[in-house]
Amino acid sequence: MAQLAFRFIPQIRKDEVNERLLYAGEKFSLCALLVLQLALIAFCKDALSSYVKSGALRWWSISGNLILGVLWSLISASAVWSWYRAYCAFHDQLWLNWKERIRRINEEKP
């Protein structure tokens, strides 16, 4: 989606490029980075789960899993919120462009 938002910018005349498309592209890029962080956290949690069974490291493993679970929840909520805000900005800009095209088409009708 970030690529789509950034590729849409050259399609528009320079005077019509607004901050909304740039904002959407940046938010989609941020969302992609957050999803990569979620994958890393999931990998770490999986690696820690093998130590839960052993007695000596059980306490540290459970604490690490708890901390990683909280981080996963916070980052996933942030990723969803970022994606939602970017989608709304991108959608609003596309909707405005569509309404402008329809207005021009209606003006050209005899």
N, C-alpha and C positions, 0 to 999 in steps of 0.2 A: 504494500500500500504506500510506503514511503517513496518507493521508486515511481509509482504512478503519480503521486502528488508532485514530485520534483520534475517528472517528465511533462506534466501538464503545463508547467510554467512557460516554456518556449512557444507553446501553441497559442498563447495569448499575446495580444499587442502589448508593447512595453508599458504604455500608460494604464493598462488594465491589470497588470500584475499587482496583486495586493499582498498584504502581510498574512492573510488568512491561509493561502496555499503554502507559504513558507512555514507557517506555524504548524499546519497539518503534516507536512513532510517531516519536520523536526520531531513532532510528537510520535509519528509512526516509527521513526528511527529510534527514538528513546524506547518505545515499546519493544522493538526488536532486541535491543540491548538488554532490557529487563528479562525478556524470555530466555536469552542466553544465560543470564545469571540464575534463572530458575533451574535450567538444566544442570548447571554446575552445582547448585545446592542439592538437587535430587541425587546427583552422583555422589556427593559427599555423604549424604544421609545413607545411601546404599552401602558405601564403604564402611561407615560407622556401625551399621546394623550387624555386621559379622562379629563385632566385639561385645555385643550385648550379652551373649551367652557366657563369656568368660567372667570369672568372679572378680579378678583384680581390677579390671578396667570397666566393670559394669556401671559404676557410678558416673564416670567421665563420659562413657558412651551414651548413657541416658540423658545426661545434661547436654551433651553435644547435639543429640537428636532433638531435644526440646528447643534449644536455641536455633538450630537450623529450621525447625518447623515454624517457629515464630517468624524468622526471617523470610521463609518461603511465603507465608501468609501475607506479610507486609509488602513484599516485592510483587507478588501476584496481584494484590489489590491495586498497587500503583500501576502495574502494567495494564490492567483492565481499564482503569480510570484514564490513563494516557491514551489508550486506543480509542476510548469513547469520545474524548475531547477532540482528538484528531479527526475521527470520522465525522463528528458534527461540523467541524470547521470545513472539511473538504466537501461534505454534502451541501452545506449552506452556499459555498462558492459555486458549486456546479448548478445548484438550483437558481441562483441569481443569474448565471450565464444563460441558462435555459430560458428564463423569463425574459431576458433581454432579447434573445433571438426570436422568441415568439412575438414580442412587441414589434420588432423590425419587420417580421413577416406580415403581421396584421397591418402595419402602416403601408406596405408596398401593395397591398390588394387594392384593385380599382373600385 
